[in-house]
Amino acid sequence: MSLDSPEPNHTAFSTNASSRRQTTAGIVIIGAGMAGSRFAIELARAQQQSSQEKGAAHLPITLISKEPQVGYNRIMLSPVLSGESVFEETYLYELAEYEQLGITVLAGTSVDAVETNQQCVKLSDGQTLDYTELVLATGSQARVIPLPIMMLRGFMYFERLLMCRY
């Protein structure tokens, strides 16, 4: 994908947003970067294996990403920006893997509030999800030191795909 092409297919999945309150989203993971995505995949695999071996029930897993792209390697944005590689090569997992493991992915939605007493999260699209367990995998933000050079034309920093497009 060039930086000007439409969004990749990894953005085309989410749950049905018409149901504004879900009885339980099970294990809710806020943040679908490298850590959150890997945690969701590995947890789902472990639950699947435990279910097969011991017949144990497993909790649903819901992965929430404020970015429309889920589970890509930000470290590889430099080669994408320079044209050495394409964005699709940065994904850690295929869309089908999330689906096969039964992971509900809410992409392009942010968490507006976490109500720990009620064990629920309120999303920017109006949904409220009850959770059994909550995982915060929100990562970090770049610390940009305000230097005079930053006022120069063409100076920029990036930490997300969206920042690479401008």
C-alpha positions in Angstrom: 0.0 0.0 0.0 1.3 3.4 -0.8 0.7 6.1 1.8 -2.0 7.6 -0.5 -4.0 4.4 -1.1 -7.2 3.5 0.8 -7.1 1.9 4.2 -6.0 -1.8 4.2 -8.5 -4.6 4.8 -7.3 -4.9 8.4 -9.6 -2.0 9.2 -12.8 -3.7 8.1 -13.8 -5.5 11.2 -15.6 -4.6 14.3 -18.6 -5.7 16.3 -22.2 -4.7 15.6 -22.3 -1.2 17.0 -26.1 -1.1 16.9 -26.2 -2.9 20.3 -25.1 -0.1 22.6 -24.8 -2.3 25.7 -23.2 -5.7 25.6 -23.8 -8.0 28.6 -20.2 -8.8 28.9 -17.2 -8.3 26.7 -15.2 -10.7 28.9 -11.6 -9.7 28.9 -11.4 -6.2 27.5 -8.0 -5.1 26.1 -7.6 -1.3 25.6 -4.9 -0.7 23.0 -4.3 -2.8 19.9 -0.7 -2.0 19.2 2.0 -4.6 19.3 1.5 -5.5 23.0 -2.3 -5.5 23.1 -2.6 -7.4 19.8 -0.1 -10.0 20.8 -1.7 -10.4 24.3 -5.1 -10.9 22.7 -3.8 -13.5 20.3 -1.8 -15.4 22.8 -4.6 -15.4 25.4 -7.1 -16.7 22.9 -4.7 -19.5 21.9 -4.1 -20.4 25.5 -7.8 -20.4 26.2 -8.5 -22.5 23.1 -5.8 -25.0 24.2 -7.1 -25.2 27.7 -10.7 -25.7 26.5 -9.6 -28.6 24.2 -7.4 -30.2 26.9 -9.6 -29.7 30.0 -13.0 -28.7 28.6 -12.6 -25.4 30.4 -14.9 -22.6 29.4 -13.2 -19.4 28.2 -14.1 -15.7 28.4 -14.7 -13.7 25.3 -11.9 -11.3 24.4 -12.5 -7.8 23.1 -9.7 -5.7 21.6 -10.2 -2.0 21.3 -8.1 0.2 19.0 -8.6 4.0 18.6 -6.7 3.7 15.3 -8.4 2.1 12.4 -5.4 -0.2 11.8 -4.9 -3.0 14.4 -1.7 -4.8 15.4 1.0 -3.3 13.2 4.6 -2.8 13.9 5.3 0.9 14.4 9.0 0.3 14.2 8.6 -0.6 10.6 6.9 2.8 9.7 10.3 4.3 8.7 10.8 1.8 5.8 7.2 2.4 4.8 7.7 6.1 4.8 10.9 5.8 2.7 9.2 3.5 0.2 11.4 0.5 1.1 8.4 -1.6 2.1 4.6 -1.5 2.1 2.3 -1.0 5.0 0.8 -4.5 4.8 4.1 -6.0 5.7 3.9 -4.3 9.2 0.9 -6.3 10.4 1.7 -8.8 13.2 -1.3 -11.0 12.5 -3.8 -11.6 9.7 -7.4 -10.4 10.1 -8.5 -14.1 9.8 -6.4 -15.0 12.9 -8.4 -12.7 15.1 -11.6 -14.0 13.6 -10.7 -17.7 13.9 -9.7 -17.2 17.6 -13.0 -15.5 18.3 -11.5 -12.1 19.2 -13.9 -9.2 18.9 -12.0 -6.2 17.5 -13.3 -2.7 17.7 -11.2 -0.6 15.4 -11.4 3.2 15.1 -13.1 3.5 18.5 -11.6 5.1 21.6 -12.4 4.5 25.3 -13.9 7.7 26.8 -14.2 6.3 30.4 -13.4 3.3 32.5 -15.9 2.8 35.3 -14.0 0.4 37.6 -16.8 0.2 40.2 -19.3 -0.9 37.6 -16.6 -2.9 35.6 -17.5 -1.3 32.3 -15.9 0.9 29.6 -17.7 3.7 27.7 -16.6 4.0 24.1 -16.6 7.0 21.8 -19.3 5.4 19.6 -21.7 5.3 22.5 -21.3 1.7 23.4 -20.8 0.6 27.0 -19.1 -2.7 27.5 -19.1 -4.7 30.7 -15.9 -6.5 31.4 -14.8 -9.3 33.7 -11.1 -8.4 33.4 -9.5 -5.3 32.0 -6.1 -5.0 30.4 -4.5 -1.6 29.6 -2.1 -1.8 26.7 -2.2 1.7 25.5 1.5 2.1 24.9 3.2 5.5 24.9 3.3 8.8 23.0 6.4 10.4 21.6 7.9 13.1 23.7 8.6 16.0 21.4 11.1 18.4 22.7 10.2 22.0 21.6 13.4 23.1 19.7 13.7 26.0 17.3 14.5 23.5 14.5 10.9 22.2 14.7 9.7 25.4 13.2 11.6 24.7 10.0 9.6 23.7 7.0 9.7 20.0 6.4 10.6 19.0 10.0 8.3 16.3 11.4 8.0 13.4 13.6 5.7 10.4 13.4 4.6 7.6 15.6 1.4 6.3 13.8 0.6 5.5 10.3 -1.7 8.5 10.0 1.2 10.8 10.8 3.2 9.3 7.9 0.5 10.3 5.4 1.1 14.1 5.7 
